[in-house]
Amino acid sequence: MKKIFNLLIITTITFGAIPNLIANNSYDIQNQTVLPANTEWETIEYQERLELENRSIDDLEMTQRTQICLKESGIYTIHDFLSKTEDEIKNIKNLTRKSLAEIRQKMNELDWHFKVTNKKQEN
C-alpha cells in the first residue's frame, strides 16, 4: 500500500498523471485488507471466514468433556457452534455449568457472539 502511495506522489510530481494511476491501480487499493491485532469477525474476508467456519470444534482447544457434549448434540464445526443461540447451548444434554463457563470464556477470547433470535418470531 505504501508503494502505491509513493508511486502516486512520484507520478503526480513527475507526470501529473493521477487519473491514469488511479484507474490502473484502483482495484488493488480497494482490495487492501488491514486486520487489527484482535481480528473482528466482520473484517475477515469471505473465503477466510468459510475456511474458519469449516474447521472442527477440536481446534477451539476446549476440554474433552465439553467437546464430547458438543459433538453428541450435533455440533462438529465452528459454523455449527456459532449458529446456536446461548439457550440452545445451555440445553445441551450433560453440559455442566463448568463446560458452559468454558464455552463463554472461549467466545469472549475470540470476540465471538452466540446467534441472537428475535423472541417475537419464535412465538
N, C-alpha and C positions, 0 to 999 in steps of 0.2 A: 504494500500500500504506500509506504514511504517512497519507494521507487517511482511510483506513478505520479505522486505529487511533485517530486523533484524534477521528473521529466516534464511535467506540466509547466513548472516555473521556467525551466530552461527553454522549452519550446515557446512560451509566451514572450520571453525576453528576446530570443533569437529570431523567431519567425512570426510571432503573433498569430499562431495557428490553433487557438483554443478550440474552436468548433470541431476541427478535424480530429484533434486529440481526444476530445470528449466522446465524439461519435465512435471512434475506433476502440476506446477502452471503457465505455460506459458499462458494458456487461461485466467486466472484471471488477469495476468499482462497486456496482450494485450487489454483487455476489460475495463480497468480502464478509466473512463471519468472524466476529470477535466474541469469544466466550469469556465471561468473568471467571475468577478463580472458583467461586461457588456457582457452578453452572445452573441456571434456571431451566426448568423443564421446557418452557416455551421457546427458548432460544436455540435448542438443539435442532439441527436440520432434520427434515422428514426422514431421510434414509437412516440417519444415525438413531433416530427415535424408534424406527421399526426394528433395527438391529437390537437395540436395548430391550424393547418390549418382548422380543422373541427369546431372550436369554432365560435360563432356568432360575427359579427362585433359590436354587442352591447357591447361586452367585451372590445372594444377599448376605451370606455368612451369618445366618441365624442358627440357633441351637437345633440339634437334630429333632427334638420333640416338636418344636414349632414347625419345622419343615414337614414332618410327617403329618401333623394335623392339617396343614395347608394342602398337602398332596391328597390326603384322604377325602378332602372336601372338593377336589377337582381343580385346585389352584396349582398349576405346574410352571407357568411362565410369569414374568413380571407383568405382562399385559393382563393375565388372569387376575393377578394380585391387585393391580391398580383399577380394575373395572368393578371392584367390590366396594360397597359402602361400609362404613365403620360398623353399622349394625349387623351387616352380613358377616363380617369378620368376627364380631363378638359372639355370634350364634353358631360358630363352627363347633361341632361336637368334639369334646375333650380338650378344647383350647382353654388353658388355665389363665388366670389373671397375670401371672408372670410372663407367659407367652404373649399375651395381648400387650403388656407393657413393653416387651422386647420389640414387637411389631411397631408400636407407636414411636419408640425411640429410633428405630431404623428409618421410619418415614420422616421423622424430624431431621435426622442426619443428612438424608438425601434431598430434603426440601420437597418431598412429595406429599400429596394430599389424597385422602380417600375420595372415592366418587361421591358426589353430592346428588341427592334426589330431591325432587320437589314433592313435598308431602301432599299437596293438593292433587297432583296427578295420580298418586297411589290410591287415593280414596275412591 
